[in-house]
Amino acid sequence: MPGRGHIEFIQSQMLPWRRIGHGLARPDVEYRMLSRDPSDGACSVLMRYPPGWSRLGPEHIAADEEFYVLDGSLVMDGHVYPADSYAFLPAGWTRSEMHSTQGCVILAFYNREPTLMPLAGDGSAERSPRAVPHLDVTAMSWDLALNDANLKHLGIGRKNLRTDPETGERTFLSLILPQAIPPGNKGPKEIHPVVEEAYCISGSLTGPHGTMYPGAYFWRPAGIAHGPFGARWGAVSLIRFVGGRHVNVWTDDEAPFSFDAPYSPVLPPELAYLSGMPWVPPPPY
């Protein structure tokens, strides 16, 4: 099975906007493909809705859809998803009417090809214990409990968005405090038995492959040692563990850390052209 390959990391600003065609989810919306599995069409995308966009159903998507609203707002069957909303809608969730008055940008994840079906679902998706119809993430409290001593220097806070009751897969926001530096500028690497996927929403985070800024994305397959990491002025990222429950396994040896680490990505062939094109954010002053 081809899989998605290892992406660590890309700045999504370097990817082109493309238009979604008919037959896939959300026709006439623009998207940036962050990663895609060619074997089943599972994908992670940024989607951009133009102001005034609308669509009538009933219809459903033949894939689980998980999304986080980064900007603007989206309305589905009279329910408003403003910025910093989160939802997980199992495959078959009926959409009778959707629109975006002001436009919207969402970060979306699908567990298979998001084919649009021009029929109402059978209602099982709406009854599923896996469904998370809507979270107002701004109203949630940060969980600041330390659960791994090797991550103490990051001062991590979390907002848990979803833990799948069947698979243990998890999605959460991760907060890293400013001036988070590994003790002695070195530390062990961590390994997970499942895929880790992340998108940087704000701040910056530095690791062996360089510094990730807002818009940075990675898809890291299971079993790959990574880290240590640090943040000069803090960072907030959306993180997903895909394929099962995640645990941290630490190496005995330590690796060096530096905020000056150059951009040295690991990319699959279709993204190799980005390896010599590091993205530099605009100056803050």
C-alpha positions as CSV (number, residue, x, y, z in Angstrom):
1,M,0.0,0.0,0.0
2,P,1.6,3.3,-1.1
3,G,0.5,5.4,1.9
4,R,1.2,9.1,2.2
5,G,5.0,9.0,2.8
6,H,6.9,11.1,5.3
7,I,6.3,14.9,5.2
8,E,8.4,16.8,7.6
9,F,7.7,19.6,7.1
10,I,6.1,22.0,4.5
11,Q,4.8,25.5,4.8
12,S,1.4,25.3,3.2
13,Q,1.9,28.9,1.8
14,M,4.2,27.2,-0.8
15,L,1.4,25.0,-2.2
16,P,-1.0,26.2,-4.9
17,W,-4.7,26.8,-4.4
18,R,-6.8,24.5,-6.6
19,R,-10.5,24.4,-7.3
20,I,-12.6,21.4,-6.2
21,G,-14.4,19.7,-9.0
22,H,-17.9,18.2,-9.1
23,G,-18.2,14.8,-7.5
24,L,-16.0,15.6,-4.5
25,A,-16.9,17.3,-1.2
26,R,-17.7,21.0,-1.3
27,P,-17.6,21.7,-5.1
28,D,-16.4,25.2,-6.2
29,V,-14.3,25.6,-3.1
30,E,-10.5,26.1,-3.4
31,Y,-8.2,23.8,-1.6
32,R,-4.5,23.2,-0.8
33,M,-3.7,19.5,-0.6
34,L,-1.4,19.0,2.4
35,S,-1.2,15.2,2.0
36,R,-3.1,12.4,0.4
37,D,-3.0,8.6,0.4
38,P,-3.3,7.5,-3.3
39,S,-4.5,4.0,-2.3
40,D,-7.8,5.2,-0.8
41,G,-8.0,9.0,-1.2
42,A,-7.7,9.8,2.5
43,C,-6.4,13.4,2.7
44,S,-5.7,16.5,4.7
45,V,-6.5,19.8,3.1
46,L,-6.9,23.5,3.6
47,M,-10.2,24.7,2.1
48,R,-11.1,28.3,1.3
49,Y,-14.8,29.3,0.7
50,P,-15.4,32.5,-1.1
51,P,-17.8,35.1,0.4
52,G,-21.4,34.4,-0.6
53,W,-20.8,30.7,-1.3
54,S,-23.8,28.5,-0.8
55,R,-25.0,25.0,-1.7
56,L,-28.3,23.1,-1.4
57,G,-28.7,19.4,-0.6
58,P,-29.6,17.0,0.7
59,E,-26.3,15.2,0.3
60,H,-23.6,13.5,2.3
61,I,-19.9,12.8,2.1
62,A,-18.8,9.1,1.9
63,A,-16.0,9.7,4.4
64,D,-15.5,10.8,8.0
65,E,-15.0,14.6,7.9
66,E,-13.0,16.3,10.7
67,F,-12.5,20.1,10.5
68,Y,-11.3,23.2,12.4
69,V,-12.4,26.7,11.3
70,L,-9.3,28.9,11.0
71,D,-11.0,32.0,9.8
72,G,-14.5,33.3,8.9
73,S,-17.5,31.2,9.5
74,L,-19.5,28.3,7.9
75,V,-23.2,27.6,8.3
76,M,-24.5,24.0,7.9
77,D,-28.3,23.5,8.2
78,G,-28.7,26.7,10.2
79,H,-25.8,25.8,12.6
80,V,-23.0,28.4,12.6
81,Y,-19.4,27.3,12.9
82,P,-17.4,30.5,13.6
83,A,-13.6,30.7,13.8
84,D,-12.1,28.3,16.3
85,S,-14.9,25.8,15.9
86,Y,-14.2,22.1,15.6
87,A,-16.3,19.2,14.4
88,F,-16.0,15.5,13.6
89,L,-18.9,14.3,11.3
90,P,-18.9,10.5,10.5
91,A,-19.4,9.4,7.0
92,G,-23.0,9.8,5.9
93,W,-23.7,13.0,7.8
94,T,-26.5,14.8,5.9
95,R,-26.0,18.3,4.7
96,S,-29.3,19.9,3.6
97,E,-28.0,23.4,3.2
98,M,-24.6,25.1,3.6
99,H,-23.4,28.6,3.1
100,S,-20.7,31.1,4.1
101,T,-21.6,34.8,4.0
102,Q,-18.2,36.2,4.8
103,G,-16.1,33.4,3.5
104,C,-14.2,30.8,5.5
105,V,-11.0,28.9,5.7
106,I,-11.0,25.5,7.3
107,L,-8.4,22.7,8.0
108,A,-10.1,19.4,7.1
109,F,-9.3,15.7,7.3
110,Y,-11.0,12.8,5.5
111,N,-10.4,9.1,6.2
112,R,-11.0,8.2,2.5
113,E,-11.8,9.9,-0.8
114,P,-14.4,12.6,0.1
115,T,-16.8,11.7,-2.6
116,L,-20.1,13.7,-2.5
117,M,-23.3,11.6,-2.6
118,P,-26.4,13.5,-3.7
119,L,-28.7,11.9,-1.2
120,A,-29.5,12.2,2.5
121,G,-27.8,9.8,4.8
122,D,-29.7,7.2,6.8
123,G,-29.3,9.0,10.1
124,S,-26.7,6.6,11.6
125,A,-23.9,9.2,11.4
126,E,-25.9,11.6,13.5
127,R,-26.5,8.9,16.1
128,S,-22.9,7.7,16.2
129,P,-21.0,7.9,19.5
130,R,-18.0,9.0,17.4
131,A,-19.7,12.2,16.3
132,V,-18.6,15.6,17.7
133,P,-21.2,17.9,16.1
134,H,-19.5,21.2,17.3
135,L,-17.0,22.4,19.9
136,D,-16.5,26.1,20.7
137,V,-12.8,25.7,21.3
138,T,-12.4,29.2,22.6
139,A,-14.7,28.3,25.6
140,M,-12.6,25.3,26.5
141,S,-10.0,25.4,29.3
142,W,-6.4,24.4,28.7
143,D,-5.3,21.2,30.4
144,L,-1.9,22.1,31.9
145,A,-1.3,18.7,33.7
146,L,2.2,17.4,32.9
147,N,2.0,13.8,31.7
148,D,5.6,13.2,30.5
149,A,8.6,14.5,32.3
150,N,10.7,14.6,29.1
151,L,8.3,17.3,27.8
152,K,8.5,19.5,30.9
153,H,10.6,22.2,29.2
154,L,7.8,22.9,26.7
155,G,5.2,23.8,29.4
156,I,2.6,22.0,27.3
157,G,-1.1,22.8,27.5
158,R,-3.8,20.9,25.7
159,K,-7.4,21.2,24.6
160,N,-8.7,17.7,23.8
161,L,-11.0,17.9,20.8
162,R,-11.7,14.2,20.2
163,T,-10.7,10.8,21.3
164,D,-12.3,8.1,19.2
165,P,-14.1,5.6,21.4
166,E,-13.4,2.7,18.9
167,T,-9.8,3.3,17.8
168,G,-8.3,5.6,20.4
169,E,-7.3,8.1,17.7
170,R,-7.0,11.6,19.2
171,T,-7.1,15.2,18.0
172,F,-6.1,18.1,20.2
173,L,-4.7,21.7,20.3
174,S,-1.2,21.8,21.7
175,L,0.1,25.0,23.4
176,I,3.8,25.4,24.0
177,L,5.1,28.3,26.2
178,P,7.5,31.0,25.1
179,Q,11.3,30.5,25.6
180,A,10.8,26.7,25.8
181,I,14.3,25.2,25.4
182,P,15.5,21.7,26.2
183,P,17.8,21.6,29.2
184,G,21.4,22.0,28.1
185,N,20.2,22.4,24.5
186,K,19.8,18.7,24.0
187,G,17.3,15.9,24.8
188,P,16.1,12.4,23.9
189,K,14.0,11.7,20.8
190,E,10.4,10.4,21.0
191,I,8.8,7.7,18.9
192,H,5.1,6.9,18.5
193,P,3.5,3.6,17.3
194,V,1.0,5.6,15.2
195,V,1.0,8.4,12.7
196,E,1.4,11.9,14.1
197,E,0.0,14.8,12.0
198,A,0.2,18.5,12.9
199,Y,-0.6,21.9,11.5
200,C,0.9,25.1,13.2
201,I,-1.8,27.7,13.8
202,S,0.3,30.4,15.5
203,G,3.7,31.1,16.9
204,S,6.7,29.0,15.8
205,L,8.3,25.7,16.8
206,T,11.8,24.6,16.1
207,G,13.1,21.1,15.7
208,P,15.8,19.2,13.8
209,H,14.2,20.0,10.4
210,G,14.1,23.8,11.0
211,T,11.5,26.2,12.3
212,M,7.8,25.8,11.6
213,Y,5.7,28.9,11.3
214,P,1.9,29.3,11.0
215,G,0.8,27.2,8.1
216,A,3.5,24.6,8.6
217,Y,2.3,21.0,8.3
218,F,3.8,17.5,8.8
219,W,2.7,13.9,8.4
220,R,5.0,11.6,10.3
221,P,4.6,7.9,9.9
222,A,4.7,5.5,12.9
223,G,8.1,4.5,14.4
224,I,10.1,7.6,13.4
225,A,12.3,9.1,16.1
226,H,11.9,12.9,16.3
227,G,12.9,15.9,18.4
228,P,13.9,17.6,20.6
229,F,11.8,20.7,20.0
230,G,11.7,24.2,21.4
231,A,9.8,27.5,20.9
232,R,11.3,31.0,21.2
233,W,7.9,32.8,21.5
234,G,5.5,29.9,21.9
235,A,3.3,28.0,19.5
236,V,-0.2,26.6,19.1
237,S,-0.7,23.6,16.8
238,L,-3.5,21.2,15.9
239,I,-2.2,17.6,16.4
240,R,-3.8,14.3,15.3
241,F,-2.7,10.8,16.1
242,V,-4.0,8.5,13.4
243,G,-4.2,4.7,13.4
244,G,-4.7,4.0,17.1
245,R,-3.8,5.3,20.5
246,H,-0.5,7.2,20.9
247,V,2.2,6.7,23.5
248,N,5.6,8.2,23.8
249,V,8.6,6.0,23.6
250,W,11.9,7.7,24.3
251,T,15.4,7.0,23.0
252,D,18.3,6.5,25.4
253,D,20.6,8.8,23.5
254,E,20.2,12.5,23.3
255,A,20.2,14.8,20.2
256,P,21.3,18.5,20.0
257,F,18.9,21.4,19.8
258,S,19.4,24.8,18.2
259,F,17.1,27.6,17.2
260,D,19.4,28.1,14.2
261,A,18.6,24.6,12.7
262,P,18.3,25.1,8.9
263,Y,15.3,24.0,6.9
264,S,16.1,20.4,6.0
265,P,12.8,18.7,5.2
266,V,11.9,15.0,4.6
267,L,9.5,15.0,1.6
268,P,8.0,12.4,-0.7
269,P,8.8,12.7,-4.5
270,E,5.8,14.7,-5.4
271,L,6.8,17.5,-2.9
272,A,10.6,17.2,-3.4
273,Y,10.6,20.5,-5.4
274,L,9.9,22.4,-2.1
275,S,13.1,21.2,-0.4
276,G,15.2,24.0,-1.8
277,M,12.5,26.7,-1.2
278,P,12.4,27.5,2.5
279,W,9.5,29.9,3.4
280,V,10.5,33.0,5.3
281,P,7.8,34.8,7.2
282,P,7.3,38.6,6.8
283,P,9.4,40.6,9.3
284,P,7.4,41.6,12.4
285,Y,8.8,45.1,12.3
